[in-house]
């Protein structure tokens, strides 16, 4: 699937006497802001703006290149427990891993993302793309709230749920989501859960 500034190419290579015509499915507007400038001006990305500044990713998101940012909204950050958010924001390494897990190495418009695709993030982890009815899903969840916000150096999709990579989780959080969750209960009962957090 070919896109032009996130407009889908419907018919290509109509040759005319003075050139070539390609038919697309929407009007292309002008794009003047970098991904970083979109973050700085969008009210719903206030928490992300602070996180990006704290992790020194500003220069990457305003640099030349083609990236996809899966931008967690304020709502996405509000959904995770306050203590988890405070821990991640206070840990530069975990914060960088978290944000890099939301950045893809190439510009991917929604039209060009095919269900069943595995996309690699800047962190080196992968995200599985699927579909639920008309909606795209990431790791099985239809969390894309607003898609195809174009930037001079890529594209931004707003997501309403945080995608937390394993590297940004504590041992306790990892264990709770796995087949050893009963073991964590035993650690808690023995008063040893602090070692896992």
C-alpha positions as CSV (number, residue, x, y, z in Angstrom):
1,X,0.0,0.0,0.0
2,X,1.5,3.3,-1.1
3,X,0.7,6.6,0.6
4,X,1.5,10.2,-0.1
5,X,1.5,12.3,3.1
6,X,-0.8,9.6,4.5
7,X,-3.2,9.9,1.5
8,X,-3.7,6.5,-0.1
9,X,-2.6,6.1,-3.7
10,X,-5.6,4.9,-5.6
11,X,-4.4,4.9,-9.3
12,X,-0.8,5.4,-10.4
13,X,1.0,6.3,-13.6
14,X,-1.6,8.0,-15.7
15,X,0.6,9.4,-18.5
16,X,-0.3,12.7,-20.1
17,X,1.4,14.6,-22.8
18,X,3.0,16.9,-20.2
19,X,3.6,14.6,-17.3
20,X,2.2,11.9,-15.1
21,X,-1.0,11.9,-12.8
22,X,-1.4,9.8,-9.6
23,X,-4.9,9.7,-8.1
24,X,-5.0,9.9,-4.2
25,X,-8.0,9.8,-1.9
26,X,-7.7,13.1,0.0
27,X,-6.4,16.6,-0.3
28,X,-2.8,17.1,0.9
29,X,-2.3,20.0,3.3
30,X,0.9,21.8,4.1
31,X,3.1,20.3,6.9
32,X,5.3,22.8,8.8
33,X,5.8,21.3,12.3
34,X,8.3,18.7,13.4
35,X,7.1,15.9,15.7
36,X,8.6,17.8,18.6
37,X,6.7,21.0,17.7
38,X,3.4,18.9,17.6
39,X,4.2,17.7,21.1
40,X,4.9,21.2,22.3
41,X,1.6,22.7,21.0
42,X,-0.9,19.9,21.6
43,X,-2.7,20.2,25.0
44,X,-3.5,16.5,25.2
45,X,0.2,15.7,25.2
46,X,1.3,17.7,28.2
47,X,2.6,14.8,30.2
48,X,4.4,13.4,27.2
49,X,6.0,16.8,26.7
50,X,7.5,16.7,30.2
51,X,8.6,13.1,29.8
52,X,10.4,13.9,26.5
53,X,12.1,16.9,28.0
54,X,13.3,14.8,31.0
55,X,14.7,12.1,28.8
56,X,16.5,14.5,26.3
57,X,14.7,13.1,23.3
58,X,13.8,16.6,22.1
59,X,16.7,16.7,19.6
60,X,15.7,13.4,18.1
61,X,12.1,14.4,17.6
62,X,13.0,17.6,15.9
63,X,15.8,16.2,13.8
64,X,15.7,15.3,10.1
65,X,14.6,11.8,9.4
66,X,11.3,9.8,9.2
67,X,9.9,8.5,12.5
68,X,6.5,7.4,13.7
69,X,5.6,8.5,17.2
70,X,2.8,6.7,19.0
71,X,2.1,9.6,21.3
72,X,0.5,8.7,24.6
73,X,-2.1,11.2,25.6
74,X,-2.5,12.6,29.1
75,X,-5.4,10.1,29.4
76,X,-2.9,7.3,28.7
77,X,-0.6,8.4,31.5
78,X,-3.5,8.8,33.9
79,X,-4.5,5.2,33.4
80,X,-1.4,3.8,35.1
81,X,-1.0,3.7,38.9
82,X,0.5,7.0,40.2
83,X,3.3,5.2,42.0
84,X,4.3,3.4,38.8
85,X,4.3,6.7,36.8
86,X,6.3,8.4,39.5
87,X,8.9,5.6,39.5
88,X,9.3,5.6,35.7
89,X,9.5,9.4,35.5
90,X,12.1,9.4,38.2
91,X,14.2,6.7,36.5
92,X,16.0,8.1,33.4
93,X,16.8,4.7,32.0
94,X,13.3,3.3,32.4
95,X,11.8,6.6,31.0
96,X,14.0,6.5,27.9
97,X,13.1,2.8,27.3
98,X,9.4,3.7,27.7
99,X,9.5,6.6,25.2
100,X,11.7,4.7,22.7
101,X,9.1,1.9,22.8
102,X,6.6,4.4,21.4
103,X,8.9,5.5,18.4
104,X,9.2,3.5,15.2
105,X,12.3,3.8,13.0
106,X,10.3,4.8,9.9
107,X,7.2,6.9,9.0
108,X,4.1,4.6,9.0
109,X,0.8,6.1,8.0
110,X,-2.3,4.2,9.2
111,X,-3.3,3.3,5.6
112,X,0.1,1.5,5.1
113,X,0.1,-0.5,8.3
114,X,-1.1,-4.0,7.5
115,X,-2.7,-6.3,10.1
116,X,-0.3,-9.1,11.0
117,X,2.7,-6.8,10.8
118,X,5.4,-6.7,13.4
119,X,6.9,-3.2,13.8
120,X,10.3,-2.5,15.4
121,X,10.6,0.3,17.9
122,X,13.6,2.5,18.5
123,X,14.2,0.6,21.7
124,X,14.6,-2.6,19.7
125,X,11.4,-4.2,20.9
126,X,8.5,-5.1,18.6
127,X,4.8,-4.1,18.5
128,X,2.2,-6.5,16.9
129,X,-0.3,-4.8,14.6
130,X,-3.8,-6.4,14.2
131,X,-7.3,-5.2,13.6
132,X,-10.6,-5.2,15.5
133,X,-13.4,-4.4,13.0
134,X,-12.4,-1.1,11.4
135,X,-9.8,-0.2,14.0
136,X,-6.1,-1.0,14.1
137,X,-4.8,-2.7,17.2
138,X,-1.4,-2.5,18.9
139,X,-0.5,-5.7,20.9
140,X,-4.2,-6.7,20.7
141,X,-5.7,-3.4,21.9
142,X,-7.6,-0.8,19.8
143,X,-5.8,2.2,21.4
144,X,-5.2,4.6,18.5
145,X,-7.3,7.6,19.3
146,X,-6.2,10.0,16.5
147,X,-4.1,8.9,13.5
148,X,-2.0,10.4,10.8
149,X,-1.0,13.7,12.2
150,X,1.7,14.7,9.8
151,X,5.1,16.2,10.7
152,X,8.0,17.4,8.6
153,X,10.0,14.4,10.0
154,X,7.4,11.7,10.2
155,X,3.9,11.0,11.5
156,X,2.2,11.0,14.9
157,X,-0.6,8.7,16.0
158,X,-2.2,9.6,19.4
159,X,-2.7,6.5,21.6
160,X,-4.9,6.5,24.7
161,X,-3.0,3.7,26.5
162,X,0.6,3.5,27.6
163,X,2.8,0.8,26.0
164,X,5.2,-0.1,28.8
165,X,8.1,-2.3,27.7
166,X,9.5,-5.0,30.0
167,X,12.7,-3.0,30.5
168,X,10.6,-0.3,32.3
169,X,8.9,-2.7,34.7
170,X,9.9,-3.9,38.1
171,X,10.4,-7.6,38.7
172,X,7.1,-7.6,40.6
173,X,5.2,-6.0,37.7
174,X,6.7,-8.5,35.3
175,X,5.9,-11.5,37.5
176,X,2.2,-10.4,38.0
177,X,1.7,-10.5,34.2
178,X,3.3,-13.9,33.8
179,X,2.9,-17.6,34.7
180,X,4.6,-17.0,38.0
181,X,2.0,-14.7,39.5
182,X,1.3,-17.2,42.3
183,X,5.0,-16.9,43.3
184,X,4.6,-13.2,43.7
185,X,1.8,-13.8,46.1
186,X,4.1,-16.0,48.2
187,X,6.7,-13.3,48.2
188,X,4.1,-10.8,49.4
189,X,2.9,-13.1,52.1
190,X,6.5,-13.6,53.3
191,X,7.0,-9.8,53.5
192,X,9.6,-10.0,50.7
193,X,7.7,-8.1,47.9
194,X,10.0,-5.0,48.4
195,X,12.9,-7.0,46.9
196,X,10.8,-7.4,43.7
197,X,9.9,-3.7,43.5
